Amino acid sequence: MQTDVRIVTRKKGRANFATAADHAAERAIIARLAAHDPEIAVLAEESAKAALRKAERLWVVDPIDGTLNFSRAIPFYCVVIAYVEGGRTRAAAVHAPRTGETFTASEGRGATRNGLTISVGSVTKLTEAFAVASLAFGATKRKDSRFVALNSTCARLRVLGSAALEICYVAMGTFDLFAHEALSPWDIAAPALIAREAGASVLSLKTGDDAAWDERQVVIANAKLARDAMKLLGR
């Protein structure tokens, strides 16, 4: 199947863009959601209106999370949809077409991968943790940066290029710890619920408290590992 990877929108930051496929997927998703219930607002990455974040009921959509991977035929990208009501994510889905994985969760009812229940990993020592992170550009040059602290402490550190999938892989125990400093609402709303429902703590890197549905800076892991990561990375 041919996909249209022409770059049609460039955004702030390095290698940050949207392809024709991003826009086409977003239009298709919005149309389906509107057909389901036209009264619910849709906050979608390629047409985002910041004021919508305060809506009482809200769909939050990333048509392709991991666009750079998608444009290079690297399989780690996904479609991300969350339903937010009353300032909380109530339901979530993340679908990775190339890996054949669909992660879902609804508040209070657990999380699944391809219909099977998933749970966060049991590693509790940072020195044994397999971490995945996206931290500030240039952080490798600063000895006091979070990147250096994490990389020098954890067993291994990876970046897959799709925050939503990275969080889902923490939810199922493939990775032990996720840390990120610059998330957008559509990156975090759905996978954070999946992680929570799989038993993970989702903490704000700014405060150490339970993260809001649209938190920009988070650490996600089982409760013990998340607390220790906050001690290491908190500012």
C-alpha positions in Angstrom: 0.0 0.0 0.0 1.4 3.4 -0.9 1.4 6.1 1.7 1.8 9.8 1.2 4.9 11.0 3.1 5.2 14.3 1.5 6.0 17.0 4.1 3.2 19.5 4.0 3.6 21.2 7.4 6.9 22.2 9.3 6.8 22.9 13.0 9.0 24.3 15.6 11.9 22.1 16.5 14.3 19.8 14.7 12.9 17.2 12.3 9.4 18.1 13.4 6.9 18.1 10.6 3.6 16.6 9.4 3.1 14.6 6.2 0.1 14.5 3.9 -0.8 11.2 5.5 -0.9 12.9 9.0 -3.5 15.4 7.7 -5.5 12.8 5.8 -5.6 10.5 8.8 -6.7 13.4 11.1 -9.5 14.4 8.8 -10.8 10.8 8.7 -10.6 10.4 12.5 -12.4 13.7 13.1 -15.1 12.7 10.7 -15.7 9.4 12.4 -15.7 11.0 15.9 -18.1 13.7 14.7 -20.4 11.0 13.3 -20.4 9.3 16.7 -21.2 12.4 18.7 -21.0 15.9 17.1 -21.3 17.6 20.5 -17.8 16.5 21.7 -14.9 18.8 20.8 -11.8 17.3 19.1 -8.3 18.5 20.0 -6.1 17.1 17.2 -2.5 17.7 16.6 -2.6 19.1 13.1 -5.5 21.4 13.8 -5.1 22.1 17.5 -6.9 25.0 19.2 -5.5 25.5 22.7 -8.8 26.7 24.1 -10.3 23.3 23.5 -8.2 21.9 26.4 -10.7 23.4 28.8 -13.8 21.7 27.3 -15.9 19.5 29.6 -15.9 16.7 27.1 -13.0 16.3 24.6 -11.5 13.8 22.1 -7.7 14.2 22.0 -6.2 12.8 18.8 -2.7 12.3 17.4 -3.3 10.9 13.8 0.3 9.7 13.6 2.5 9.7 16.7 6.1 9.1 15.4 5.8 10.9 12.1 9.5 10.8 11.4 9.5 7.1 11.9 6.5 6.7 9.7 8.1 8.8 6.9 11.2 6.5 7.0 9.2 3.2 7.2 10.4 2.6 10.8 7.6 0.6 12.4 7.3 2.5 15.7 4.4 4.9 15.0 0.8 4.8 16.0 -2.6 6.4 16.0 -3.6 7.8 19.4 -7.1 8.7 20.7 -8.2 9.7 24.2 -11.6 10.6 25.6 -11.3 13.3 28.3 -14.2 14.3 30.5 -14.2 16.6 33.5 -10.4 17.1 33.3 -9.6 13.3 33.4 -8.9 10.8 30.6 -11.7 8.3 30.8 -10.9 6.0 27.8 -7.9 5.5 25.6 -6.7 3.7 22.5 -3.3 3.4 20.8 -3.0 1.5 17.6 0.4 0.7 16.0 -0.4 -0.7 12.5 3.1 -1.9 11.6 3.6 -3.8 14.8 0.0 -5.1 14.9 -0.6 -3.8 18.4 -3.7 -2.2 19.9 -3.6 -0.9 23.4 -6.8 0.1 25.2 -7.9 1.2 28.6 -11.0 2.7 30.3 -11.0 4.3 33.7 -11.1 1.7 36.5 -11.2 -1.3 34.1 -7.6 -2.1 33.4 -5.5 -2.0 30.3 -5.0 -4.4 27.4 -2.8 -5.2 24.5 -4.6 -6.9 21.7 -7.3 -7.9 24.1 -5.0 -9.4 26.8 -4.5 -7.7 30.1 -1.2 -6.0 30.6 0.7 -4.8 33.7 3.7 -2.7 34.5 7.0 -4.3 35.2 8.4 -5.3 38.6 11.9 -3.9 38.4 12.4 -1.6 41.4 16.1 -0.6 41.2 17.1 2.3 38.8 20.4 0.5 38.2 18.5 -2.4 36.7 15.9 -0.4 34.8 15.5 -0.4 31.0 14.5 3.2 30.5 13.1 5.1 27.5 13.3 8.8 27.4 13.1 12.0 25.3 14.9 14.7 27.1 16.1 18.2 26.0 18.2 18.6 22.9 21.8 19.4 24.0 21.3 17.7 27.4 24.2 15.3 26.7 26.5 18.3 26.8 25.5 19.3 30.4 26.8 17.3 33.3 23.9 18.3 35.5 21.2 17.4 32.9 18.5 14.8 33.4 19.7 12.9 30.4 23.2 12.4 31.9 21.7 11.5 35.3 19.4 8.9 33.8 21.9 7.5 31.3 24.6 7.1 33.9 22.2 5.4 36.4 19.9 3.1 34.5 20.9 -0.2 33.0 20.1 1.0 29.4 18.4 4.1 27.9 16.6 4.1 24.5 14.5 6.5 22.4 12.0 4.9 20.0 10.6 8.1 18.5 6.9 7.6 19.5 6.1 8.8 23.1 2.7 7.0 23.0 4.2 3.7 22.1 7.0 4.1 24.6 4.5 4.6 27.4 2.5 1.6 26.3 5.6 -0.5 26.3 6.2 0.6 29.9 2.6 -0.3 30.7 3.2 -3.9 29.5 6.6 -4.2 31.2 8.8 -4.1 28.0 10.4 -0.9 29.3 10.6 -0.2 33.0 10.7 3.6 33.0 9.6 6.5 30.8 10.7 10.1 31.2 9.9 13.1 28.9 10.3 16.9 29.2 8.2 18.3 26.3 5.0 16.3 25.7 1.9 17.7 24.0 -1.6 16.8 25.2 -2.1 14.3 22.3 1.2 12.5 23.3 0.2 11.8 26.9 -3.6 11.8 27.3 -4.3 8.3 26.0 -1.1 6.3 26.9 -1.0 7.8 30.5 -4.4 6.2 31.2 -3.2 2.9 29.7 -0.1 3.0 32.0 -2.2 3.9 35.1 -4.6 1.1 34.4 -1.7 -1.3 34.0 -0.5 -0.3 37.5 2.0 2.5 36.7 2.5 5.8 38.5 2.3 8.8 36.2 4.1 11.7 38.0 4.7 15.3 37.1 8.5 15.9 36.8 7.7 19.5 38.0 5.9 18.6 41.2 6.2 14.9 41.9 2.4 14.7 42.2 0.0 12.6 40.1 0.2 14.1 36.6 -2.7 15.9 34.9 -4.1 14.5 31.7 -2.1 17.0 29.6 1.1 17.2 31.7 4.2 18.2 29.6 6.9 16.7 31.8 6.4 13.2 33.3 8.0 10.1 34.7 6.1 6.8 34.4 7.0 3.5 36.0 5.8 1.2 38.8 5.3 3.2 42.1 8.8 2.4 43.6 10.7 3.1 40.5 8.8 6.3 39.8 9.5 7.6 43.2 13.2 6.9 42.9 13.3 8.4 39.4 11.7 11.6 40.8 14.5 11.8 43.4 17.0 11.5 40.6 15.3 13.7 38.0 13.1 16.2 40.0 14.0 19.8 39.9 
